[in-house]
Structures are given as structure tokens and as C-alpha cells.
């Protein structure tokens, strides 16, 4: 904004000064000064939020100590949740296009599913790849069985197979 102000002042010196031009220069100067003052107060994105919030309102994230604990936790997830999705982000706000595609497909099929944001848990992110012997995220498990990643899920959805798997599992659980 200072370079804009400077070029305006330089242009002003070359032309006749009128009351309207002086008003514009004054307004531009105030905006540039205010913008500079506001920017100088910012420390970072967190400066808008209070640091004295009660711990009850902080995210509850379990720490995963090692690979064995991660494998145990993954096994519990896939056996205790009928449909389990390991993804980047969460269903309301996926953090990658592939995860977003799988979430949309599951929602289109009316699936009630659980999910884990692997971006919050690096040990789970690495562990789920070992657990399934599949190198990519997202990963979908239905009834404890690894189904696949985005390409496989998309193909199954297009062929109508995914709806059958989801419906078969709903009938088993009832």
C-alpha cells in the first residue's frame, strides 16, 4: 500500500492539485496507515483466539506410542465399526480429493460409517498401510474386511457392488 501511495504522490506532483485529488490522497494515506497498523499487530493466525481456554474445550486426541499400539487400535476400529474409513480430513471437511470422493460415494449409498483423520495421527497413517498392505489413503473396511482405496470403491460404486456389500452387512448386523 505504501508503493501505491508513493506512485499517487509522484503523479500528484506532476499534475495540478485540486480539492478532490487532495481528499483522495488523504483517504489513501489513512487507509494505508490503518492497514499497516493492523498488519503489525498480527502475530499469527492464533492471535485471534484466546490461549486461556479451559482444557475441557481442547481437542481430545489419543497419542499412539508405537507401531504395535497403532496396529491394535486399527484392529479395534475395523472390528468394532461396521463401516470404517481411514481418510485425510473428516467427512464434513475432507483434506484430499480421493477422500472426498469416497465420502460422497458412502453418503450416496446411505452408509452409516466411522472415520479416522490420519493427518491427526501419523502412527495410524503409517500403521493402516501396513495393516492392509495397501500403500494409499483413503482405505475402506466393511465388516472387518479391507475393501480398497478410492479407485476400487469408485469402481464398486459404479458397478453397484458397493451398495450390495453395504446392504449385506446391514442385514448381518440386524
C-alpha positions as CSV (number, residue, x, y, z in Angstrom):
1,X,0.0,0.0,0.0
2,X,3.0,2.3,0.6
3,X,4.1,1.9,-3.1
4,X,0.6,2.8,-4.2
5,X,0.7,5.9,-2.0
6,X,4.1,6.9,-3.4
7,X,3.1,6.5,-7.0
8,X,0.0,8.5,-6.3
9,X,2.1,11.3,-4.7
10,X,4.5,11.3,-7.6
11,X,1.6,11.5,-10.0
12,X,0.2,14.3,-7.9
13,X,3.4,16.4,-8.2
14,X,3.2,16.2,-11.9
15,X,-0.4,17.4,-12.1
16,X,-2.4,20.3,-10.8
17,X,-3.6,19.8,-7.2
18,X,-7.4,20.0,-6.8
19,X,-9.5,19.7,-3.7
20,X,-10.9,16.3,-4.9
21,X,-7.4,15.0,-5.5
22,X,-6.3,16.1,-2.1
23,X,-9.2,14.3,-0.5
24,X,-8.3,11.1,-2.4
25,X,-4.7,11.4,-1.3
26,X,-5.7,11.9,2.3
27,X,-8.1,8.9,2.3
28,X,-5.5,6.7,0.6
29,X,-2.9,7.8,3.2
30,X,-5.3,6.9,6.1
31,X,-6.2,3.5,4.6
32,X,-2.5,2.7,4.1
33,X,-1.6,3.7,7.7
34,X,-4.5,1.8,9.2
35,X,-3.7,-1.4,7.1
36,X,-0.1,-1.1,8.3
37,X,-1.1,-0.8,11.9
38,X,-3.5,-3.8,11.7
39,X,-0.9,-5.9,10.0
40,X,1.8,-5.1,12.5
41,X,-0.5,-6.2,15.4
42,X,-0.9,-9.7,14.0
43,X,1.4,-12.3,15.4
44,X,-0.1,-15.3,13.5
45,X,-3.4,-17.0,12.9
46,X,-3.7,-18.0,16.6
47,X,-3.5,-14.4,17.8
48,X,-7.3,-14.0,17.2
49,X,-8.0,-16.8,19.7
50,X,-7.6,-16.8,23.5
51,X,-4.9,-19.1,24.9
52,X,-6.7,-19.2,28.3
53,X,-9.5,-21.6,27.2
54,X,-10.4,-24.4,29.6
55,X,-8.9,-27.8,28.8
56,X,-12.4,-29.2,28.5
57,X,-12.7,-27.4,25.2
58,X,-9.4,-28.6,23.7
59,X,-9.4,-31.5,21.1
60,X,-9.3,-34.9,22.7
61,X,-6.7,-36.8,20.7
62,X,-5.2,-40.0,21.9
63,X,-1.5,-40.3,21.4
64,X,-0.3,-43.5,19.7
65,X,3.0,-44.6,21.2
66,X,4.3,-47.1,18.7
67,X,3.5,-49.4,15.8
68,X,2.2,-52.2,18.0
69,X,-0.3,-49.9,19.7
70,X,-1.3,-48.5,16.3
71,X,-1.9,-52.0,14.9
72,X,-4.0,-52.9,17.9
73,X,-6.0,-49.6,17.7
74,X,-6.6,-50.2,13.9
75,X,-7.8,-53.7,14.6
76,X,-10.2,-52.5,17.2
77,X,-11.5,-49.8,14.8
78,X,-12.2,-52.2,11.9
79,X,-13.8,-54.9,14.1
80,X,-15.9,-52.6,16.3
81,X,-17.2,-50.4,13.4
82,X,-19.3,-52.0,10.7
83,X,-18.0,-49.5,8.1
84,X,-14.7,-47.8,8.8
85,X,-12.9,-45.2,6.7
86,X,-9.4,-44.1,7.1
87,X,-9.1,-40.8,5.3
88,X,-7.4,-37.4,5.1
89,X,-9.6,-34.9,6.9
90,X,-13.1,-35.8,8.2
91,X,-16.4,-36.4,6.4
92,X,-17.5,-32.8,6.8
93,X,-14.2,-31.4,5.5
94,X,-12.1,-33.9,3.6
95,X,-8.5,-32.8,3.0
96,X,-7.9,-34.6,-0.3
97,X,-9.9,-35.3,-3.4
98,X,-9.7,-39.0,-3.1
99,X,-11.1,-38.9,0.5
100,X,-13.8,-36.5,-0.6
101,X,-14.8,-38.9,-3.4
102,X,-15.1,-41.9,-1.1
103,X,-17.1,-39.9,1.5
104,X,-19.5,-38.8,-1.2
105,X,-19.9,-42.4,-2.5
106,X,-20.6,-43.7,1.0
107,X,-23.1,-40.9,1.6
108,X,-24.8,-41.6,-1.7
109,X,-25.2,-45.2,-0.6
110,X,-26.7,-44.1,2.7
111,X,-23.9,-45.7,4.6
112,X,-23.5,-45.0,8.3
113,X,-19.7,-45.1,8.7
114,X,-17.0,-44.2,11.2
115,X,-13.8,-42.5,10.2
116,X,-10.3,-41.5,11.4
117,X,-8.4,-38.5,10.1
118,X,-5.0,-40.0,9.5
119,X,-3.5,-36.4,9.3
120,X,-4.0,-36.1,13.1
121,X,-2.4,-39.5,13.8
122,X,0.9,-40.2,11.9
123,X,1.3,-43.6,13.6
124,X,-2.2,-44.6,12.4
125,X,-1.5,-43.2,8.9
126,X,1.6,-45.5,8.6
127,X,0.0,-48.4,10.5
128,X,-3.1,-48.7,8.4
129,X,-0.9,-49.1,5.3
130,X,0.9,-52.0,7.0
131,X,-2.4,-53.4,8.3
132,X,-4.0,-53.6,4.9
133,X,-0.8,-54.0,2.9
134,X,-2.2,-51.2,0.7
135,X,0.0,-48.1,0.2
136,X,-2.6,-45.3,-0.1
137,X,-5.2,-43.4,1.8
138,X,-8.3,-43.4,1.9
139,X,-8.9,-47.0,3.0
140,X,-12.3,-48.5,3.5
141,X,-13.2,-51.5,5.7
142,X,-16.6,-53.2,5.8
143,X,-17.4,-55.8,8.4
144,X,-13.7,-56.0,9.4
145,X,-12.6,-56.7,5.8
146,X,-10.4,-54.3,3.7
147,X,-12.4,-53.3,0.6
148,X,-9.9,-50.9,-1.0
149,X,-9.0,-47.3,-1.8
150,X,-10.7,-44.7,-3.9
151,X,-10.3,-46.4,-7.3
152,X,-11.7,-49.7,-6.1
153,X,-14.5,-48.0,-4.2
154,X,-15.4,-45.9,-7.2
155,X,-15.5,-49.0,-9.5
156,X,-17.6,-50.9,-7.0
157,X,-20.0,-48.0,-6.7
158,X,-20.3,-47.7,-10.5
159,X,-21.0,-51.5,-10.8
160,X,-23.5,-51.5,-7.9
161,X,-21.3,-53.9,-5.9
162,X,-20.6,-51.4,-3.1
163,X,-24.4,-51.0,-2.4
164,X,-24.7,-54.8,-2.1
165,X,-21.7,-55.0,0.3
166,X,-23.2,-52.2,2.5
167,X,-26.7,-53.7,2.4
168,X,-25.4,-57.3,3.1
169,X,-23.6,-56.0,6.2
170,X,-26.6,-54.1,7.4
171,X,-28.6,-57.3,7.2
172,X,-25.9,-59.3,9.1
173,X,-25.8,-56.7,11.9
174,X,-29.6,-56.6,12.4
